[in-house]
Amino acid sequence: MKEIEVKILEVNRFQAGKVLESLGAEKIFDGDVQTLLFDFGDGRIFKARDVLRLRKMQDKTELTYKKVRVTEAAKFAEEYSVDVSSLDVAQKILENLGLSVVENMRKHRVSYTLDEARFDFDAYQKEHSFIPEFVEIEAENTASIHKYAKFLGFGPEKCLPWSTKDIIQYYSSKKEVNPKG
């Protein structure tokens, strides 16, 4: 599956959700998500900007590999996913293949769909709770993404082709510069 997406930082989910609902968007998910990101000891997956993710959303667990290409306008990924019956067993298999968990993240996600677009609002919890809530917009092309971002009050300059790692690094560096904020 091909994926084209951007992230917009520091979004008010409640305000944006009202806008989406007024446009006829359907809320399709509201719950907690656990995500484990894996890599080899030499960091080859991260260095390639790809993603190997094991994710549990309510009673569904999936293993996903994303072959990522980033441009100035959006993040493009060829995504391969398979449902697995157990997060713990899948994690053991990956670890026995020489992979390690490099990030263990928990977040609350609220997702909407509108036409061909998907909006995922993520609020990280626990050790990543210093990251303000943001939205990821996924659509068929960057023109559509920019159209939907505009509906939410954001111009193309706010649409970042960032990965989760990019967001963590960005806010970690801000935290280090301003430890009280």
N, C-alpha and C positions, 0 to 999 in steps of 0.2 A: 504494500500500500504506500502511495506517495503522500507525503505530509508537507504542507507549507504553513509556517507559523511565525508569529512574532510575540514578544512579551511587552506589555506596557506596565511600568512600575508605579507603585503607590496609588492604586486605584481604590476608590470607595465602592465596595461591592454592592452595598445596599442601594446607593444612588444609581449605579450602572445597571443593577438588576431591574430597578423600576423602569429605566429607559428601555431595556431589552423587552420586558414584559409588555410595555406600551406598544412596542413594535410587533408583538405577536410571538415573541420567543417562547420556547417551551423549556421549563426547568427539567433536566433529565437526570441529575445526580446532586445529592447533598449529603456528604458523609466524609468520614475519615479515610485517609489513604496512607499506607506504609509503602515506601519505595526503598529498595536496596540497589545501589549501583555497584557494578563489579568491574574489575580490571585485573590484568596480570601484574606481577611485581615490577616489570619494566615500564608500566604505564602506557603500553602501546594503543589500547583502546582510547584512552583520554587524549593521547598525543594526536591521534587521527581525528579527534573531535567526534568520534562515534560514541554510542551509548549501549551498554548491556545492562538492562534493567529487569529486576524482578519486583512486581508490584501487586499488592493486595488491596482491593477495593471492596469492602463489605465481604461477601462470600465468594468473590471471584479473584483468582490469582493468575497472572500472566507473566510470561517471560518474553521480553522484547529486545531485539537488536535493531538499532537505528544506524544506518550508514548516512552520515550527515555531510551536507555541503552548505556553507554559510556564505551569503552575499551581503551587500550593504542593506538590502531591502528586507530580507527574510531568511529564515533558516529552512532549508529544504532537506527532507530525509526520505530515504527508502526504508520503510519500516516492515519488519518481519516479527509477527507475534504468534504465540501459541499459548493456549490455556494449559495450566498445570494444576494438579489436584492438591498440592501442598507446597506452601512457601518454604517450610523447613526442609523438606526432601529435595526440592529444586535447589535450594541454597547448598545443601550437602553435595549434590552432584557437581555443581559449579566449583565449589571449593576443592573437591577431589580431582578436578581437571586443572587445578593450579590457579584458579581465580580467587580473589579476595574481595570482601565488601570494602569499598572505598568511601561510601556514604550510606548512612541509614537515616532516612528522613521520614518524618510524619507530618502530615498537613491535613487541614480541612479544605475540601474542595466543593465548590458549587459550580455546576455546569449547565449551560443553556445551549440550545440550537436555534438558529434562525436561518431559514432558507438553507443554503449550503454551508453556512458558517457554524463553528463551534466556539464557545467562550468558556474557558475554565478559569475560575477565580480561586487562587490558592493562598491560604494563610498557613504558613509553617508553624510548627509547634516545637516544644522542647528546645534542644540546643540550636535550632535554626529560627527560633521565634523572633530574633532580632531583624529578620527580613520582613519589611512591610508587605501587606497584601498586594498582589499583582494579578493581572489578567493575561492569559494566553489566548490569542485569537488565531484560529486555524480556518483556512478557506481554500478555494480552488486555485487562487492566484493572488498576487500582491495587490492588484487593483481592488479586488473584493475586500481584502483585509483592511486596506486604507479606507474604503467606504464605510465599513462597520466601525472602525476606530473613530471615524468622524462622527458617526451617530452617538458615540459615547463621549464626544468632546475632545478627541485627541487627533493631532495632525500626524502626518507620516514621520516626522522627526522623533516622535515618542514611541514609534514602533521599532523595537530592538530585536535583532536576529540572534538573541542570546539563548544559551543553554542554561540549564539549572546550575551547572558549575560556574558559569559566568556571573549569575546572580549572587551565588554564595560568595564568590571572590570579590565582587563589587561591594557588597554590604559588609563583608569581613574587613576590607581595607578601610571603609568609612568608620567602622567601629574602632579600629586600631588608631585612626587619626583623632577620633573624638570618643574616648572610652566611656564618657558619661552619657553620650547620646545614643 
